[in-house]
């Protein structure tokens, strides 16, 4: 895993623990892990598996859901494409349209 992924897992565990108000020792006990293992996860010395993350979250009363990553490569690519399109649109020559000239309205007599 990349350093970014390790940081995400460590931050997630810290957030889970802090939001639940549990100490490391209590969260470790509830999740069935040694306190030293939970500490190593939280301080990026070890990388937890998805199953371990799920157990930790469940022990704190939090449901862990997986979804598309924010700031993914596809989002970054879409942003670059949009920037290019806007740049090209700005480079197009500007030709103001002539004002529309409507014919005068004819009043009909009754």
For each residue, the residues with C-beta under 8 A, 3 or more apart:
1: 5 6 47
2: 5 6
3: 6 7
4: 7 8
5: 1 2 8 9 47
6: 1 2 3 9 10 44 47
7: 3 4 10 11 44
8: 4 5 11 12
9: 5 6 12 13 41 44 47 48 53
10: 6 7 13 14 41 42 43 44
11: 7 8 14 15
12: 8 9 15 16 53
13: 9 10 16 17 38 41 42 48 53 56
14: 10 11 17 18 42
15: 11 12 18 19
16: 12 13 19 20 27 56 57 60 62
17: 13 14 20 22 23 24 27 42 60
18: 14 15 21
19: 15 16 60 62
20: 16 17 27 60 61 62
21: 18
22: 17 26 27 30 60
23: 17 26 27
24: 17 27 28 35 38 39 42
25: 28 29 35
26: 22 23 29 30
27: 16 17 20 22 23 24 30 31 38 56 59 60
28: 24 25 31 33 34 35 37 38
29: 25 26 32 35
30: 22 26 27 59 60
31: 27 28 38 52 55 56 58 59 60
32: 29 55 59
33: 28 37 38 52 55 56
34: 28 37 38
35: 24 25 28 29 38 39
36: 39 40
37: 28 33 34 40 41 46
38: 13 24 27 28 31 33 34 35 41 42 56
39: 24 35 36 42 43
40: 36 37 43 45 46
41: 9 10 13 37 38 44 45 46 47 48 52 56
42: 10 13 14 17 24 38 39
43: 10 39 40
44: 6 7 9 10 41
45: 40 41
46: 37 40 41
47: 1 5 6 9 41
48: 9 13 41 52 53 56
49: 52 53
50: 53 54 66
51: 54 55
52: 31 33 41 48 49 55 56
53: 9 12 13 48 49 50 56 57 64
54: 50 51 57 58 64
55: 31 32 33 51 52 58 59
56: 13 16 27 31 33 38 41 48 52 53 59 60
57: 16 53 54 60 62 63 64
58: 31 54 55 61 62 63 64
59: 27 30 31 32 55 56
60: 16 17 19 20 22 27 30 31 56 57
61: 20 58
62: 16 19 20 57 58
63: 57 58
64: 53 54 57 58
65:
66: 50
67:
68: 72
69: 72
70: 75
71: 75 76
72: 68 69 75 76
73: 76 77
74: 77 78
75: 70 71 72 78 79
76: 71 72 73 79 80
77: 73 74 80 81
78: 74 75 81 82
79: 75 76 82 83
80: 76 77 83 84
81: 77 78 84 85
82: 78 79 85 86
83: 79 80 86 87
84: 80 81 87 88
85: 81 82 88 89
86: 82 83 89 90
87: 83 84 90 91
88: 84 85 91 92
89: 85 86 92
90: 86 87
91: 87 88
92: 88 89
93:
94:
95:
96:
97:
98: 101
99:
100:
101: 98
102:
103:
104:
105:
106:
107:
108:
109:
110:
